[in-house]
Structure formats: C-alpha cells, structure tokens
Amino acid sequence: MRVSAKADYAVRACAELASSPHGDPVASEDLATGQGLPSSFLERILGDLRRGGLVASVRGRSGGFRLARPAEEITLAEIIRAVDGPLVTVRDERPPSLEYEGSAASLLDVWIALRASVRSVLDEVTLAALVAGELPAHVREMAAHEDAWTNP
C-alpha cells in the first residue's frame, strides 16, 4: 500500500482542525502553515474533504474550515477515502471483484487480508485519538515491533 501525499496532507490538515480550540474555524493558510503544506494543493484537498462531509467551510471575516463532525467520530480511513477513494485496490479494482485461477488462486486471499489489515488500523484510529496521542493498543503494538521500522 502506498499513502499518497494527498492522503497524508488531508490527515494532517484534519488533525490541525481537530486541535483547534473550541472547534473554531481555521483559515486554509493557517492550516497550510501549521503543517508545512503547499496551500494551493491544500485548497483542493479541503474541497474533497468538504464534499466528503468531513469538513465544513465557514464564511466571513473569522471564517475558514472546521470539522463537520466531532473528531471522535472521524476515522483516518474516512479521510483517506474522501481524497483517494478505496483504501486498497489492485489494478484500480477492489479486491472482491477480482478472480484468480490456477497457481495464483490464493492471491485473492492475500489482497483481502491486506485490506483487512489496513482497515484494522485506519478504521480504528480517530482524529481525536491521533491528536491526543492515544492510539489503540493494537496500533501501538504494531508500530512498536522492531521490524515495522526497517526497510527490507
């Protein structure tokens, strides 16, 4: 799985919004500065997040963007899906729509397991947990494993 820059920036921007005091709107320029993101790219990402129902735009002098729902109710998976589509695809298809035969027949099970593994992390981590540094135990355990930090 490859996490795109768009997905990374979207999660980081949402984390900034989640850490805004009292859920106050944050100007896109401030979001970009707060996370070191390119502002023109961030504007497009915020549009995707707004269309996905994850952020809302607030007009006016003290306007900007805010989360459309509480941070406790928004998962990282939702954010990534809003900007990139399905979490795991193979040749731009979702794994259940694939078929393999012969010596590769078990490959479908591998792709499905990969999708389940990705979901077990991204569907379980909320923005609130990310911002608070309180990740689910199984995510912390996976990240703490020595092999997780090495590149083969």
N, C-alpha and C positions, 0 to 999 in steps of 0.2 A: 504494500500500500504506500502511496505517495501522498503526503499532505501538501496541497498547493499553497503558494504564497497567499492566494485569495482567502483560503480557509484559515490559515494562520493569522492573517490580519483581521479577519472577521471575528475570530475568537478573542483576540487581543482588544479590539475595539469594544466588544461586548463586555469584556472584563472591566475596561475603563468605565463604561456606563454603569455596570453593577456596583462599582466602588464610589459612584457619585453620591455625595451626601443627600439624603432625603429623596433620592431618585430625581434630583434636579436635572433639567436638560443640559447637555454638554454640546458646545459648538463643535462641528466637524474638525475645524482647525485645531482645537484643543485636544480632541481625540488623537489626531494625527501626531501632534507634538508629544503628547503623553506617552505614546508607544513608538515614536520614531517611524511613522508610516508615511508613505507618499500620499499627500492629500487628494490628488486627483483620482487615484486608484481607490482610495477610501470612500470617496463620494459614490462611486459605482457600487461598491460593496454595501454601503449603507442603504442604497436603493434596493438591492437584493434582499437585505435583511428586513427592510420595511415591507416589501411585497410578500415576504415570508411570514409576516405577522410577529416578528421578534423585536423590532424597534419601531418607535413612533417618532415622527418629526413634530416639533413644536415651533410654531411661527412666532415672530415678534422679536422685540429687542433682546430679551433674555432667552431666545429660542435656541434650538439645537435638536439633539436627539436624546431619547430616553428609552429604557426598556419598555416594551409593550406589556410585559407580564413580570411578576416578581422573579428575581434571579434564582430563587429556589425551584422555580418551575421550568426553567430553560436549561436544556442539556447541551453539551458540546456537540452531540450528534445533530440536534436540530439546527444549530448554527451552520455546521458544515453542509448539511443537506440543503439549506437555504441558498448557499452561494455556489456549491459544487454539484448538487444532485446526490444520487445514491452514494453511500459510503464505500461500497465495494462493487466494482464492475469488472467484467472480463471482456475485453474487446467491446467495451461500451454496452454490454448486456448485463442484466442482473443474473447472478448465478443460477437461480431456479429455472431460468428459461433456456439453459444450456443442456446439451446432451453430448455424452462421450461414449465411444464404443471401444471394444477390444482392450488392448493393454492400457489405455488411458481412462477406462470406465470409472475408476476410483477417484479421478481428478476432481470430479464434481463435488465429492465429499470434502476434499481439501478446500475448495473455494468456499463451500458452505461453512466449514469450520473456521476459515479465516474471517468470514463475515461475522460469524457469531462471536469470535474473539474481539474483533474491532467494536462490535456493539456492546460487549461486556464492559468495555472501558468508556466509550463515548456516550452511550445511553445512560450510564450510571453517574457521570460527573456533571454536576450542575454548575452554573456560573457562580452561585453563592459558595459552593464548596471550593471551587477554584480560587476565588478571590480571598476566601478565608484561609486557604492552605490546608483545608480539611478534606483531603481526597479519601474516597472509600478505601477500606483496608486492603482489598484485593488489588487495587490500582497501586497503592504504595508498595505492596509486596512485590508486584511485578516489576516496578521501577527500581526496587532495591536489589533485585537479583543482579549479580555481577555481570552475567552475560548480556543483560539488557543494555549495558553501556559500551560494549565492544562492537566494533565493526568487523565482520568476517572478511 
